[in-house]
């Protein structure tokens, strides 16, 4: 393994207080339960035009999967989705350079992702997140479906990193690079 790729997702601004209340206690508890390191972007490390925050989960694959499940579960509570069969929406972000590999030749890889997630609806953003080299992937389904899809997507991304096709710098928003790109 070259390096364990972080899992990143978007946290809607209206959900930030719910997830970050009491000095981030929810995230600390989730981190303690799963062993994953969980970080939420602040004002300085979030693109100015992005209203959401970025959650970054680091650790081993099973730790990140547990953290993702915990975050999805909490977001579902906020959306008042009580029944485990109710469909919710969750957005992961991946380096734009990974999208063609995630889709695969003639859609083969994305079909495997969909099959492993048993009925999740998936939509890949047509454009990158403004001022970021990242593409959003929307996942619509039950908690189990969404987490399974996120895990399958990140397995492909991890394979790219293991082959040297992604670097740690591909997973960080760098304001100075965004400013240089706009100049």
C-alpha positions as CSV (number, residue, x, y, z in Angstrom):
1,X,0.0,0.0,0.0
2,X,1.4,3.3,-1.1
3,X,-0.6,5.3,1.5
4,X,-4.1,4.8,2.9
5,X,-6.3,7.2,1.0
6,X,-8.6,9.4,3.1
7,X,-12.3,9.2,2.5
8,X,-13.9,12.6,2.0
9,X,-17.5,13.6,2.0
10,X,-19.6,16.8,2.1
11,X,-21.2,18.0,5.2
12,X,-24.1,20.4,4.5
13,X,-23.7,23.6,6.4
14,X,-27.0,23.2,8.1
15,X,-25.8,19.8,9.5
16,X,-22.5,21.1,10.7
17,X,-23.8,22.3,14.0
18,X,-25.5,19.0,14.6
19,X,-22.2,17.1,13.9
20,X,-19.9,19.6,15.5
21,X,-21.9,20.6,18.6
22,X,-20.2,20.6,22.0
23,X,-16.7,21.1,20.6
24,X,-16.9,18.2,18.2
25,X,-17.9,15.6,20.8
26,X,-19.9,13.6,18.2
27,X,-16.8,13.3,16.0
28,X,-14.5,12.5,19.0
29,X,-16.9,9.7,20.1
30,X,-17.1,8.4,16.6
31,X,-13.3,8.5,16.2
32,X,-12.9,6.6,19.5
33,X,-15.4,4.0,18.5
34,X,-14.0,3.3,15.0
35,X,-10.3,4.2,15.4
36,X,-10.5,6.5,12.4
37,X,-9.2,10.1,12.5
38,X,-12.0,12.4,11.5
39,X,-11.5,16.0,10.5
40,X,-13.9,18.7,9.4
41,X,-12.7,21.6,7.2
42,X,-12.8,25.1,8.6
43,X,-13.4,28.4,6.9
44,X,-9.7,28.6,5.9
45,X,-9.5,25.2,4.3
46,X,-12.8,25.1,2.5
47,X,-13.2,26.8,-0.9
48,X,-15.0,30.2,-0.4
49,X,-17.8,29.3,-2.9
50,X,-18.5,25.9,-1.3
51,X,-21.2,26.2,1.3
52,X,-20.6,22.7,2.7
53,X,-17.8,21.6,4.9
54,X,-15.5,18.7,4.0
55,X,-15.2,15.7,6.3
56,X,-12.0,13.8,5.9
57,X,-11.7,10.2,7.4
58,X,-8.3,8.7,7.8
59,X,-7.1,5.3,8.9
60,X,-7.5,1.7,7.7
61,X,-10.4,0.8,5.4
62,X,-12.5,-0.8,8.1
63,X,-12.0,2.2,10.3
64,X,-13.0,4.7,7.6
65,X,-16.0,2.5,6.7
66,X,-17.1,2.6,10.4
67,X,-16.7,6.4,10.5
68,X,-18.6,6.8,7.3
69,X,-21.4,4.6,8.7
70,X,-21.5,6.8,11.8
71,X,-21.7,10.0,9.8
72,X,-24.4,8.7,7.5
73,X,-26.4,7.5,10.5
74,X,-26.2,10.9,12.1
75,X,-27.1,12.7,8.9
76,X,-30.1,10.4,8.5
77,X,-31.3,11.3,12.0
78,X,-31.0,15.0,11.1
79,X,-33.1,14.3,7.9
80,X,-35.6,12.6,10.1
81,X,-35.1,9.2,8.3
82,X,-36.1,6.8,11.1
83,X,-36.8,3.7,9.0
84,X,-33.7,1.9,7.9
85,X,-35.3,1.3,4.5
86,X,-35.9,5.0,3.8
87,X,-33.6,6.5,1.2
88,X,-31.2,9.3,2.1
89,X,-28.6,11.3,0.1
90,X,-24.9,11.4,0.8
91,X,-22.0,13.0,-1.2
92,X,-18.5,11.7,-1.4
93,X,-15.7,13.6,-3.2
94,X,-12.9,12.0,-5.1
95,X,-10.0,13.4,-7.1
96,X,-11.3,14.2,-10.6
97,X,-8.5,12.1,-12.1
98,X,-10.0,9.1,-10.4
99,X,-13.4,9.4,-12.0
100,X,-12.6,7.7,-15.3
101,X,-11.1,4.7,-13.4
102,X,-14.1,4.6,-11.1
103,X,-16.4,4.4,-14.1
104,X,-14.1,1.9,-15.9
105,X,-14.1,0.8,-19.5
106,X,-17.7,0.8,-20.8
107,X,-18.9,1.4,-17.3
108,X,-17.7,-2.0,-16.0
109,X,-16.2,-0.7,-12.7
110,X,-19.1,1.5,-11.8
111,X,-21.4,-1.5,-12.5
112,X,-19.4,-3.5,-10.0
113,X,-19.8,-0.7,-7.4
114,X,-23.5,-0.5,-8.0
115,X,-23.8,-4.3,-7.7
116,X,-21.9,-4.4,-4.4
117,X,-24.1,-1.7,-3.0
118,X,-27.4,-3.5,-3.8
119,X,-29.7,-0.8,-5.2
120,X,-28.0,2.5,-4.5
121,X,-28.5,5.3,-7.0
122,X,-25.3,7.0,-8.0
123,X,-24.7,10.3,-9.8
124,X,-21.3,11.6,-10.7
125,X,-21.0,15.4,-10.9
126,X,-20.5,16.7,-14.4
127,X,-18.1,19.4,-13.1
128,X,-15.6,19.6,-10.4
129,X,-16.4,21.3,-7.1
130,X,-15.6,25.0,-7.8
131,X,-11.9,25.8,-7.2
132,X,-11.1,22.2,-6.3
133,X,-9.7,19.3,-8.4
134,X,-12.4,17.1,-7.0
135,X,-15.6,15.6,-8.3
136,X,-18.7,15.0,-6.2
137,X,-20.4,11.6,-6.3
138,X,-24.0,11.6,-5.0
139,X,-25.2,8.4,-3.4
140,X,-28.9,7.8,-2.8
141,X,-30.0,4.8,-0.8
142,X,-30.3,3.3,2.6
143,X,-27.5,3.6,5.1
144,X,-26.1,0.1,4.2
145,X,-26.3,0.8,0.5
146,X,-24.6,4.2,0.8
147,X,-21.8,2.9,3.0
148,X,-21.2,-0.1,0.7
149,X,-21.0,2.2,-2.4
150,X,-18.6,4.6,-0.6
151,X,-16.4,1.6,0.3
152,X,-16.4,0.2,-3.2
153,X,-15.6,3.6,-4.7
154,X,-12.7,4.1,-2.3
155,X,-11.4,0.6,-2.9
156,X,-10.9,1.7,-6.6
157,X,-9.3,5.0,-5.4
158,X,-7.0,3.1,-3.0
159,X,-5.9,0.8,-5.9
160,X,-5.0,3.9,-7.9
161,X,-2.9,5.2,-5.1
162,X,-1.2,1.8,-4.6
163,X,-0.2,2.0,-8.3
164,X,1.3,5.4,-7.8
165,X,-1.5,7.2,-9.9
166,X,-2.6,9.3,-6.9
167,X,-0.6,11.1,-4.3
168,X,-1.5,12.4,-0.8
169,X,-1.5,15.9,-2.3
170,X,-4.5,14.9,-4.5
171,X,-6.6,14.7,-1.3
172,X,-6.1,18.2,0.1
173,X,-7.7,21.5,-0.8
174,X,-4.9,24.0,-1.2
175,X,-6.2,27.6,-1.3
176,X,-2.9,28.9,-2.8
177,X,-3.2,26.6,-5.8
178,X,-6.9,27.6,-6.3
179,X,-5.9,31.2,-6.2
180,X,-3.0,30.6,-8.7
181,X,-5.4,28.8,-11.0
182,X,-7.8,31.7,-11.1
183,X,-5.0,34.3,-11.8
